[in-house]
């Protein structure tokens, strides 16, 4: 049984930092992060390949960093310089094939984490 367990998230002031983690079990996957703000569609944030190639949505490039542990079963999202436009539910995504080059639509994702709320106060 595949499980994606997310930790992190919470409330931070604008300009602050948060780190999200997602641990996968039950298989080997390419992993990434998507987010969904109220009233908006789920959008790609960042993805990482098994060779550690990284991909970012343009608005987060330079502020967010995605990384993966050596076992390739945990992915992290370090979010710095958070802005008031970043709040959303952030969800870990896993796919048996490439998910970020180019970013696949949500319907192509095999598994989702439970989602974690990120709130940024001004």
FIDOVO-349048 format. One record per residue: residue number from 1; x negated, y, z of N, C-alpha, C, CB in turn. Coordinates in steps of 0.05 Angstrom, whole numbers, plus 5000, padded with zeros to 4 digits. Each point is the difference from the previous one (the first is absolute). Glycine has a CB too. Example, Ala and Ser with C-alpha at 12.3 -4.5 7.8 and 13.67 -1.06 7.14 Angstrom:
# residues 2
  num   nc1   nc2   nc3  cac1  cac2  cac3   cc1   cc2   cc3  cbc1  cbc2  cbc3
    1  4736  4886  5156  5018  5024  5000  4982  5024  5000  5038  4977  5025
    2  4969  5044  4961  4984  5024  5001  5015  5022  5014  4976  4987  4957
END
This chain:
# residues 122
  num   nc1   nc2   nc3  cac1  cac2  cac3   cc1   cc2   cc3  cbc1  cbc2  cbc3
    1  4983  4976  5000  5017  5024  5000  4982  5025  5000  5037  4975  5025
    2  4969  5043  4957  4984  5024  4997  5010  5021  5020  4992  4990  4952
    3  4989  5022  5062  5007  5022  5018  4981  5023  4995  5019  4968  5034
    4  4992  5056  4967  4984  5025  4999  5007  5015  5026  4998  5002  4948
    5  4983  5001  5069  5005  5014  5025  4985  5026  5001  5007  4955  5023
    6  5008  5066  4979  4989  5027  5000  4997  5011  5028  5021  5008  4955
    7  4959  5008  5049  4996  5015  5025  4991  5028  4992  4989  4958  5027
    8  5015  5060  4992  4992  5027  4995  5025  5017  4995  4956  4986  4981
    9  5040  5037  5008  5022  5019  4996  5006  5016  5025  5019  4969  4967
   10  5000  5049  5031  5007  5016  5023  5002  5029  4992  4978  4968  5030
   11  5020  5049  4990  5003  5029  4997  4973  5014  5002  5047  4997  5018
   12  4948  5021  4964  4975  5014  5001  5005  5028  4990  4973  4958  4993
   13  5010  5061  5016  5003  5027  4989  4987  5002  4973  4999  5018  5047
   14  5011  5001  4938  4988  5005  4973  4970  5004  5003  5043  5020  4983
   15  4942  4968  4999  4971  5001  5002  4988  4977  5016  5004  5049  4996
   16  5012  4936  5017  4991  4978  5016  4996  4975  4985  5023  5020  5038
   17  4971  4958  4976  4994  4975  4988  5015  4977  5013  4955  5017  4989
   18  5050  4963  4995  5012  4975  5009  4987  4977  4984  5044  5023  5013
   19  4956  4954  4999  4990  4976  4986  5021  4978  5002  4952  5013  5010
   20  5054  4976  4967  5018  4978  4997  4985  4974  4995  5036  5031  4983
   21  4974  4947  5027  4988  4974  4995  5022  4981  4991  4963  5008  5034
   22  5029  4973  4950  5019  4980  4991  4985  4973  4998  5028  5034  4975
   23  4981  4947  5041  4988  4974  5000  5018  4980  4986  4976  5010  5043
   24  5013  4976  4937  5015  4981  4985  4993  4972  5008  5002  5032  4962
   25  5018  4951  5038  4996  4972  5005  5018  4983  4981  4988  5009  5048
   26  5003  4967  4947  5016  4982  4983  4993  5001  4971  5035  5006  5032
   27  4943  5007  4961  4992  5001  4972  4978  5020  4995  5045  4985  4988
   28  4946  5016  4987  4980  5020  4992  5012  5019  4981  4963  4966  5006
   29  5034  5060  4999  5014  5020  4984  4983  5024  4995  5042  4985  5020
   30  4965  5029  4958  4991  5027  4997  5019  5017  5016  4981  4992  4953
   31  5009  5029  5060  5016  5014  5019  4999  5030  4996  4992  4964  5032
   32  5028  5049  4977  5001  5029  4998  5021  5012  5018  4984  4996  4953
   33  5020  5030  5043  5019  5015  5016  5019  5016  4982  4967  5002  5038
   34  5058  4997  4969  5020  5017  4987  5014  5016  5022  5007  4966  4962
   35  5006  5055  5031  5015  5015  5020  5027  5009  4988  4957  5016  5021
   36  5061  4989  4997  5027  5009  4992  5009  5021  5019  5011  4956  4979
   37  4993  5068  5011  5011  5022  5016  5030  5001  4997  4958  5026  4994
   38  5057  4985  5024  5029  5001  4998  5009  5013  4974  5003  5003  5050
   39  5015  4984  4937  5011  5010  4975  4982  4997  4976  5024  5031  5028
   40  4954  4956  4975  4981  4997  4978  4995  4971  4994  4978  5043  5012
   41  5012  4951  4965  4994  4973  4993  4973  4992  5013  5025  5005  4956
   42  4972  4969  5047  4975  4990  5011  4978  5005  4980  5025  4964  5026
   43  4953  5046  4984  4978  5007  4982  4974  4987  5009  5023  5043  4989
   44  4960  4952  4991  4974  4989  5005  4982  5020  5014  5005  4971  4959
   45  4980  5020  5061  4981  5017  5014  4971  4992  4994  5034  5007  5036
   46  4960  4968  4969  4973  4990  4996  4999  4970  4997  4983  5039  5026
   47  4998  4952  4960  4996  4971  4996  4971  4993  4999  5044  4998  4976
   48  4950  4977  5029  4972  4991  5000  5000  4972  4988  4988  5028  5041
   49  4992  4967  4942  4997  4974  4987  4982  4982  5017  5007  5021  4955
   50  4990  4954  5036  4983  4982  5014  4970  5008  4997  5034  4964  4993
   51  4960  5051  4987  4973  5010  4996  4996  5027  5012  4996  4974  4958
   52  5024  5034  5059  4999  5026  5014  5003  5024  4982  4972  4978  5034
   53  5038  5018  4942  5007  5024  4984  5024  5013  5013  4982  4979  4957
   54  5018  5047  5046  5021  5014  5013  5015  5018  4981  4975  4998  5043
   55  5050  5006  4963  5018  5016  4983  5017  5017  5018  5000  4965  4963
   56  5004  5060  5030  5016  5018  5016  5020  5016  4984  4961  5003  5031
   57  5061  5003  4982  5019  5019  4989  4986  5027  5001  5041  4974  5014
   58  4960  5043  4965  4984  5024  4999  5003  5018  5024  5004  4998  4952
   59  5019  5004  5060  5003  5019  5022  4986  4992  5025  5044  5012  4980
   60  4948  4963  5022  4986  4991  5025  4971  4995  4995  5042  4979  5015
   61  4949  5022  4960  4972  4995  4994  4983  5021  5014  5011  4979  4956
   62  4968  5012  5058  4982  5018  5015  5009  5004  5029  4991  5023  4958
   63  5034  4969  5048  5009  5002  5028  5005  4972  5012  5022  5044  4989
   64  4987  4938  4995  5005  4973  5010  4979  4981  4989  5049  5009  5001
   65  4945  4971  5016  4980  4980  4992  5011  4972  5006  4962  5032  5009
   66  5039  4952  4970  5009  4972  5004  4975  4982  5002  5043  5009  4975
   67  4958  4972  5042  4978  4981  5002  5011  4973  5008  4969  5037  5014
   68  5013  4943  4986  5008  4973  5004  4979  4986  5016  5026  4999  4957
   69  4982  4982  5060  4979  4985  5015  4987  4979  4983  5026  5009  5042
   70  4953  4979  4968  4985  4980  4984  5016  4976  4993  4958  5016  5021
   71  5060  4977  4996  5017  4976  4995  5022  5006  4980  4991  4985  5046
   72  5011  5040  4946  5020  5009  4980  5029  4994  5009  4966  4994  4964
   73  5038  5006  5063  5027  4995  5009  5011  5023  5016  4990  4952  5000
   74  4995  5069  5003  5010  5024  5014  4992  5025  4984  4996  4976  5044
   75  5023  5041  4952  4995  5024  4986  5006  5024  5018  5011  4978  4955
   76  4974  5043  5042  5002  5023  5017  5006  5025  4982  4968  4979  5034
   77  5045  5040  4978  5004  5025  4987  4993  5022  5020  5036  4981  4969
   78  4941  5031  5027  4992  5023  5017  5011  5025  4987  4958  4977  5016
   79  5059  5038  4998  5013  5023  4990  4989  5025  5015  5041  4973  4987
   80  4945  5043  4999  4989  5025  5011  5014  5024  4988  4955  4978  5008
   81  5042  5045  5005  5011  5025  4989  5030  4996  4993  4954  5014  4983
   82  5061  4974  5034  5028  4995  4994  5015  5026  4996  4998  4957  5026
   83  5020  5043  4955  5015  5023  4993  5030  4996  5006  4966  5011  4964
   84  5049  5010  5036  5028  4998  5007  5015  4985  4978  4997  5043  5025
   85  4991  4954  4951  5013  4985  4979  4994  4970  5001  4998  5041  4972
   86  4985  4951  5047  4993  4971  5002  5019  4983  5016  4954  5015  4996
   87  5063  4996  5021  5018  4982  5016  5016  4982  4983  5002  5035  5034
   88  4999  4940  4975  5015  4979  4986  4998  4975  5016  4992  5021  4955
   89  5023  4959  5036  4995  4973  5010  4979  4987  4982  5048  4996  5018
   90  4930  4997  4993  4978  4988  4985  5002  4970  5003  4971  5040  5008
   91  5028  4947  4969  5003  4971  4999  4976  4987  4987  5049  5005  4999
   92  4941  4974  5013  4979  4984  4989  5012  4982  4978  4974  5001  5044
   93  5012  4995  4935  5010  4984  4978  4979  4979  4992  5027  5039  4984
   94  4982  4938  5008  4982  4979  4992  5010  4987  4974  4987  4992  5048
   95  4994  5002  4935  5008  4987  4975  4978  4980  4992  5025  5042  4985
   96  4983  4936  5004  4981  4980  4993  4982  5009  4976  5032  4964  5017
   97  4978  5055  4968  4984  5011  4978  4995  5029  5005  5019  4966  4967
   98  4968  5047  5014  4994  5028  5004  5024  5017  5006  4961  4994  4969
   99  5037  5025  5049  5023  5017  5006  4994  5029  4997  5015  4966  5031
  100  4960  5042  4963  4994  5028  5000  4987  5010  4975  4995  4996  5048
  101  4999  4988  4933  4986  5008  4976  5015  4991  4975  4957  4999  5025
  102  5064  5015  4967  5012  5024  5012  5018  4993  5023  4997  5024  4956
  103  5012  4995  5059  5019  4994  5022  5025  4987  4990  4982  5038  5026
  104  5025  4940  4986  5023  4985  4991  5025  5012  5013  4973  4958  4994
  105  5050  5040  4993  5025  5009  5013  5006  4983  5024  5017  5018  4956
  106  4998  4992  5063  5007  4985  5024  5013  4973  4994  5006  5043  5023
  107  5008  4955  4955  5013  4974  4994  4980  4979  4992  5039  5026  4985
  108  4936  4981  5010  4980  4981  4993  4983  4990  5024  4998  5022  4955
  109  5008  4989  5068  4985  4993  5024  5012  4974  5011  4989  5049  5010
  110  4993  4933  4998  5009  4974  5010  5010  5001  5029  4968  4978  4969
  111  5017  5037  5047  5006  5001  5029  4997  5028  5011  4986  4952  5005
  112  5030  5055  5014  4999  5026  5013  4997  4996  5030  5028  5020  4964
  113  4957  4999  5049  5000  5002  5028  5026  5013  5010  4950  5003  5000
  114  5052  4999  5026  5025  5010  5012  5003  5030  4998  4999  4962  5031
  115  4979  5051  4963  5000  5029  4997  4994  5014  5027  5033  4996  4963
  116  4953  5026  5036  4994  5015  5024  5003  5029  4994  4968  4965  5016
  117  5044  5049  5003  5007  5028  4995  4975  5018  5006  5048  4991  5013
  118  4948  5027  4968  4979  5021  5004  5015  5026  5000  4963  4972  4978
  119  5033  5044  5043  5012  5026  5003  4979  5021  5004  5042  4979  5019
  120  4960  5043  4967  4981  5021  5002  5014  5025  5008  4971  4979  4965
  121  5021  5033  5057  5012  5025  5009  4983  5024  4991  5020  4976  5040
  122  4994  5045  4955  4986  5024  4990  4991  5018  5024  5027  4998  4958
END
